[in-house]
Amino acid sequence: MTARLGAHVEGGVTRFAVRAPMADTVDLCLFDGEAETRHSMAREGEVWTLELTGDLAGTRYAYRAHGTYAPENNQWFDPAKLLVDPYAVELDRRFVQHPKLARYGEDTADIIPRAVVQGPLPVVPHQPPLFQRGGLIYEVNVADFTVLHSDVPPQQRGTIAALAHPAVIAHLRRLHVSAIELMPIVAWVDERHLPPLGLANHWGYNPVAMMALDPGLCPGGVKELREAVEALHEAGIGVILDLVFNHSGESDIHGGTLSLRGLDPAAYVRAPDGTLINDTGCGNTLDFANPSVRRLMIDSLIHFVRHCGIDGFRFDLAPVIARGPGFDRYAPIFAELAAEPILADRVMIAEPWDIGPGGYQLGNFPPGWLEWNDRYRDDVRRFWKGTGTIGDLATRIAGSSDVFGNDCRSVNFVASHDGFTLADTVAYEARHNHANGEDNRDGHGENHSWNCGAEGPSDDPAVIARRDADLRALLDTLFASTGTIMLTAGDECGRTQHGNNNAYCQNIPIDWAQRDIALEDHVAALSGARAANLSAFASFPEGGEWLGLDGMPLGPQQWQSLATDGVSLHPPAGSDRPGLHISRDARTAG
């Protein structure tokens, strides 16, 4: 029988098990303050185990692995490196980047977090996901969302606990949010080029411990997340976690040894010549042809559902989980997820692209999976910019049947965390990422964005009015579209990143005191109208008729002409779907 990985207290004993198939020996390291006690572990196949008498809940621990150090042969064993348990669910401190993480023989016990042994965790009763297709997903960076919210107690601001505050929940309910999607909340490490620039990773898409909550965002651990989810559920709001299983923060061959690299380096994909394959752009790629990697992902998801009540998951660079090495829509992970009763009914959302060969896979994930639709974003922006056709816009509004057929699995959005904010989309023609320290080379080059008479901030009333009209047109289009829709927190009230379209290393929280209340009111009205007839937006009504603004059918050339100004949608008789009138010249969609 395969040992249960992680640290578990059962029947008066505490059992530790960690996978390290290539190691010669593994030590369990227990900590009392900074004092470290090492215990030799026993090999059971590819897993190392140790059983200690007593309930050690609350004890801090880590591992050290001994063996060959030969990076050119994918062997990284260095007993000087303290290693975090890949199955840790709580850490005592945040990860910090430091050069000695990558230097052989230099001890890292003074900077590496310790895992904390957990007693038996409460099990949340299994309920169907609190989410309905066609609803509004609200993408949230936990730190940015509440750190400046004056109604939230200071000690809770910027943490998971703040999501349960009545003022925050009232805002979500006002927007008729179906589910919040939390940007990464598990423990991550800064990319190594950031500290010398005085910067830090602010988004969390560089994880090390896949199920350990980041101590800065969630100082109360699993209990804090569980209680926040309970409060949101009581308000009728689901919770989706944005998780990163495509790579780890140990980066490329020059990166640090913090966890998997020092225990099980075969978890990373390597080319025949031994070099790390980088299908993620982050230095390494986790190998989903490896059953132990798939098991780590599945066990992580089970943990978040069973002990926190999570309704679903969004997977960053999701083609990686179906690579072996090429993308396979029938990859083992999909069947394995479906076979887990606790996961089979969860909301699954793919970001359907990575940078590897054949990495763009929009529309190719299994039935039942939702997918971020960047073609929706781009075609909607193009139309309102004046560089796209009414035909492309109508296809996106109708559910992108050219991509998904009759199964509308599209997650429609006009802006997300990745790229310009919605307000910056109509204020900046080009990116302004100089603060990132990469000479403005990072981030998307083509954003289909525009400025209305001036680049960036403007006091000109005409420019302000045009931008407001453009924002409302984009939002009206989004809320009128078939499929699930997504709004990033703050876009309803005009948040800006000052033209930075890759603000992963910038701390730019929502300024609740300076938000655009009129725009927020407009979004609340749109969302309320959609929520009142939500089922009408889950699929496109058969028999709906598109007509030109003159009331006549459009010809084939008009559909694809940049000069075609607008269109009207007339739903069939008896449909709950409201009609839609779009005029690019008048900047209206409603």
N, C-alpha and C positions, 0 to 999 in steps of 0.2 A: 504494500500500500504506500503511495507517495505521501511524504510528510506534508502537513499543512504549513504553508510558508508564512513567515512573520513570527510575531511573539504573541502567545496566547496563555491566559491563566485559566486552568481547569482542574477541578478536584484537588486543590491544595498544592499544585505544582505549576511552574511556569515553563512552557516549552518554547524553544527558539529553533527556527529552521530557515536556512538561507540557501539559495541555489548558487553554486560555484563549481561547475563540473571540471574545470581545468586547473583548479587550485591544488597545491600539495597539502596544505593545511589551512584551517580557518580558525581564528580566535574570536570568541564573543568578548566584547569589552563592556564591562559595567562601570558606571560612574557614580561616585558619591562626591558631589561638588565637582572639582576638577581631578580628584583622585581616581585613577583608572585601575581596575582589576581585570586581568585577562583569564579566560577559561578556554581550554582546548575543546574543539567540537569534534564529533564523530561523523564519519562519512556514511551516508546511506545512498548509494548510487551517485546521482549528480547533486545531491542535497547534503548539507552539513547540519547536524542537529545537536541539541543539548537540552537536557531537562534538569531544572533546578528546583529543589524543594522550597515550597512557600509561595505565597501570593506576592509577586513582585510588581503589581500594578503601581504605576508612578515612577518606576525605576527607569533611568536613562541608559541607553545602550547604543552600541554600534559594532562594526566588525573590522577585522584586519585579515587580509588574505595573503598567504605566502605562496610563492611559486616562481616561475621564470619571468624575468622582465626582458622582453624582446618585442618592442612595438612593431618592428617590421614583420613579425610573425603573429601579430594580434595577441600578444601576451603582455599584460600590464601589471603583473603582480608586484606590489611594493608594500611590505608590511608597515612602512612609515605612514601610509595613507589610511586615515580613518574613513570608513565607508558606511554610508547610510543604507539601512535596510530598504530594498526596493518595495517591500510590503509595509513599510511604516505608515501609520495613519495619523501620527502626531509627532511634531518636532519641537524641541525646546528653544529654537532660535531660527532666524532666517539664514539662508545661504549668503555668503559673501565671496566675491571674486578676489583671488590673490595669486600672484605668480607661482608661489611654491606648490599650488595644487597640481602643477604640471612638471615639477622638478623632482626627479627620482631621489629617494632617500631623505627628503625633508619632511619632517613630521607635521601633520595637519590637524592634530587634535585640538589646537587652540582656536581653529576657525570653522571646523565642520560641525553642523548641528548633530545632536544626539536624538535618536528616536525615543519615544516614551512608551513604555509597556502599558497597554490598555487592559482594564478588567473587561468582563463581558459587557458588550454594548447593547443597549436596548434595541429591539427590533421594531421597526415601524410597520404597522399593519399594511398589507399590500392592497392598494386601491388602484383603479384605472387611472391613467395619467390625466391630470387636470389640464386639458388642452383640447382645442377643437380646430380642425383644419379650416383655414379661412380666417382665423383669428389673428390678433396682433401680437407678435413677439417684440419685446422691448429689450434691446441689447444694452447691458450695463457693465461699465467698469466700476467695480465696487468702491475703490478709493475715490475716484472722481465724483461719484454720484452724490455722496453725502458729506464729504469732508468740510464743505462750507455751508451746510444746511443748519440754519440757526435754531430750528425747532428740535433738532436731534441733540441729545446730551453730548457734551464735548468728548467724553470718554468712549462714546460709541461711533463718533463720526469717522467715516472712512473704513468701517468694518462691516462684516456680515450682519452683526447684530442690528445695525442701523436700518436694514431692510425691513425689520419687523416693527419699526416705529410707526405709530398711527399717522403721523404727517406724511411719511413716505408712502405708506399704503394708500392714503387718501389721494395722493398724486397719481399713483398707478391706476386706481379705480376711476379717477376722473378721466383718464385716457382710455379706459376700457381695455386695459392690457390683459391678454389671455395668458401669457407666460413671460416671465423675465428670463433672459438668457445671460448668465453671468460669464463674463470674460474670465480667463483662467484664475482659479483661486487656490490651486495646489502650489506647493513650494517650488520656486524657481531661482535661478542664479542669473546675474547680469552677464551679458556677453563681455568677453575679456577686453574689448577695445573701449568699453564705456567708462570704467572708473578713471583711467588717465585723462579723460575729457571732462571729468566732473559730472558725469551723467549716470543714470540708472535705468534699467528696464522697468517701464511703468505698466506694461500690459500683461506680462506673465507668460508669454508664449515661448518660454525657454525652461521647461520643467526638469527637475531632477528626481523628485519623489512623486510618483504618479497618483497617489491617493492620500498623501499627507497635506493637510490644509496649511496654507502659508500662515505662519504665526503673526505676521503683521496685519493681514486682512481678517484673520479669524483666530484671535487670541484665545477664545473659549473652546477651540477645537471642534470635534464632532458634535458636541452638545449645542454649541452656538449655531452651527449650520442647521441642525435638526430643528431647533426652536424657531429659527427664522423661516424655514420652510413651512412649519406648522402654522405660523401666523399668516403667511402668504396664502396658504391653502384655505384657511378660514375665511379669507377675503375673496376666494374664488380665483386665485392667481396661481398658475403652475410655475415650476422652476426647472430650467434647463441649464446644464453645465456645459460650457465650452471647454473641451479637453484636448490636450496635445499628446498624441501617441506616435507621432511621426518621427520624432527625434528626441534626444535629451540634451540638457545643457552642458554635457561634457564635451561638446563641440568636436573639432577635427583632431588630427594627430598632435597638434600643438596645445590642445585643451587640457583641462584638469581631470584628475581622477577623484570622483566624489561618491560613486555608487556602482552602477552596472559595469562600467569599464574596469573597475578593480575586482569585480566578482565574477562576471559572466560576459566577457567581451564579445562572445559569439552572438550576443543580442543585436549587434550592429551589422548591417549589410556591408560586405566587402567584395571588391572586384577580384577576378582571378589572380591578379598580380599582388593582392593583399591590401590595396589601398581602400580607404573608406569610400563608399558610394554616397554621394551627397545629392539625393533627390529632393531635399528640403531647403537647400540654401543655408542651412544652419550648421554644417560641418559633418553631420552624420545622419543616418537613417536607420530606424529600428527595423529589424528583419521579421516581417510577418509571415514569412515562410517557416519561421522557427516556432514550434508549438508553445514554447515557454513564453515567448513574447505575446502571443495571442492570449495565453492564459493570464498573464499580468494585466492585460487590458480588460479581459472579461471579469476577473476578480475585482478590479478597481470599480467597474460599473456596478457589479453586484453590491459591493460595499456601500456605494453612494445611494443606491435604491433601498437596500435593506435597513441601513442605519440612519439615513437622512431623509428618505422619502422623495428622492429626486424623480421628476417626471420624464426627463429625457436628456439627450446629449447631442451636442454639435461637435463634429470631429474636424479639427484643423488639418488642412492638407490631406483630406480623406483618401485620395487614391493610394497613399502609402500603405494603408491597412489592407489593401487588396493587391499588393505587389508581391511577386514571387519569382523573379524580380519585376516582370512586366505586369501591368494592370490586368486583373481578371474579374469580371463582374460576377463570376461564380467562385470567387476565392473562398477558402475554408472559413474565414472569419464570419462571413454572413450566415452560413448554416449554423455555426457554433453559437452565435448570438441568438438566433431564432430558436435554438434548442434549449436555451436557459429560460425556464418558466418565469423567473423574476424579471427578465429583460425583454422577453418576446413582445410585450405590449407597450414598451417604452417608445417615446418619440425619438426617432433617429434622424439627424440632420447632417448631411455631408457638405463640406466645402469641397466641391468636386474638381479640384485642380492641385497639382504640385508642379515643380519645375523639372521633373525627370522626363525621360523619353515617353511620349504618349501620355503626358500627365494631365491633359485637359479632358475630363470625362463627364462633362455636364450631360445629364440625362441617362447615364449608364449605371446608376446605382440600383439596387434591387427594388421591386415593387414594395411600397410601404415606406420607403425612405424619402424624406424631403431633401431638397437640394438648394443651396444658395444659387441664385440665378444672376450671374453678372451680365448676361445678355439683356435681361430686363433693365438693369441699371443703365447700361450703356445706350440702349435704344431709346429709353425714356429721356435721358439727358440729351442725346443727339436731336431728338425731335424739338425739344424746347429751346435748344441752342440754335436751331435752324439748319442743322446739317443732316437730319434724319427724315425718313419718310413716314407718312401716316400709315402706310401698310405695315411697317415694322412696329410702330407704336400699337396699332390695333391687335397685332399678333401677341404682343406682350400683355396687353390688357386682358385679352381673352384666355390667358393661361399658358402661352408658349406651347401650343400643340405641335409646332414643328420640332420641339425638343422632347416633350413628354407624352405626345399623343393625347389620348383622352383621359389619362391618369394625371391630373394636375398636381404634381408634386413640387411645384415651384415655390421657393421662398423669395418673394419679390422685395426689392429694396432699392432706394435711390441713393443711399449713403450708408456706410457702415463704419466700424472702428478703423478699417483699413482703407485709407484714402482721405479725400477732403470731407469735412463735415458738410451737412446740407447747406448751411449758410455760406460756407466758403466756396461751394460749387458755383454759386452765382456771383461771387465777388473776386475770384482769382482765375486768371487764364492759365497761369503756370504755378508750379509748386514753389514754396519758399521754405526749404528744409535746412537752411544754413545752420540753425541751432543744433542740428544733429551731429555736426562735426565731420560730415562726409562731403563737403564742398557742393552740397545740393545735388549730389548724384543719386541719392537713395530715393525710394518711393516711386510710384507710377509716373511715367513720363507723359502719357496720354490719358487725361481725365475726363474729356468731353465736358469741360467746365468753361465758364465764361465770366467776364466782368461787364457790368452795365455802365460803361462810361468812365470807369476808374478802377485801377487795380488796388484791391484792399479796402480799408476803411474809407468812408466818404461822408461828408456833411451835406452834400448836395441833395435837396429834397427830391429832385427828379430821379436821381440814382437810387435813393433809398426806396422810393415808391416802386420803381421798376424791379428792384431786387425782391421786394415784398411780394409783388405780383408773380414773379418767377418762382419763389418759394411756394406760394400757395398753389400754383399750377402743378408743380412737381408733387406736392402732397396730395392734392385732389386726385391726380392720376394714380398715385399709389393706393389710396383708399378706395378707389373705384375698380381696382384690378382683381381678376380671378386668381385664386390661390391664397396661400398664407402670406402675410405681409410682415415686414420687419422695420422697426424704427430704432435708431440708436439714441440712447438717453441724451437729452439736451438738444437734439435736433428739432424737437417740438417748440423750443423757445429760443432758437437762434444762436446756439453756442458756436464759438469760433476757435480754431486752432491757429489763427493768424496766417493762414495759407500753408501750414505744414501738413502735408498729406501722408506723413509716415511718423506720427507723433508717439511712437512706442517708447521713446526715451525722454519724453517731455511731460512734466507735471502740470496739466492744464485742467483743473477741476471745473465743474459746473458752478457758475456764480449765480446762486439762487436769487440774490437781491437785484441782479441786473438783467434778468431774463425778459424776453419779449412776451408779455402777457397776452397781447392781442393775437399773436401767432399761436400761442399755446391754446387760447380759447378756440381758435379755428380748428386746430388738430383735435381737440376734445369733441367738438361738434361733428367733425368728419367721422371720428371713431365711434361716437355714439350712434350715428345713423347706420354705420356698417354693422355694429354689434346687434342692432335691433333686427337685422335680417341676415345674420351671419351665414346661414346655410346657402343663401343665394350667391355667395361669393366663393363657395368651395368648388364649384364647377361652372363652366360657361353654359348658359341656357341654349338649348337647341331651338333653332328657329328665330334667333335674334337677327336683326337686320341692321347693317351699317349703311348710312346714307351720307351724301355730301352735305355741306352746310346749306346748299340750295334745296335740299330735300330730294335730290335725284341720286340714283345709284352711281357709284364711282366706277369709271372704266379702269382696265388693267394699268394703263399708263399713269392715271391719276394716283393710284395706290402707291406707285413707286416714284412719283415725282416729288422733288424737294419743294416744288411750288404749291403743292396741295396744302392748304392752310389748316384744314380741320375736317371733322367728321362727327356724325351723330350716331349713337347706338339706340335702337328701338327694340327693347326686349319683346318676346312674344306675349300675346294676351294671356293673362293669368299668372305671369311670372312675378315673383317678389323682387326681382332685380330692377333697380331704378334705371331710368334712361341716363344717357351720358352725352353731353355736348362739349366738344373740344374745339377751341379756336386758338391757333397759335398767335394770330395777329392781336386778338383781344386778351391773350394770356389767361384764358379761362379753361377749366376742365371741371364740369360739374353737371 
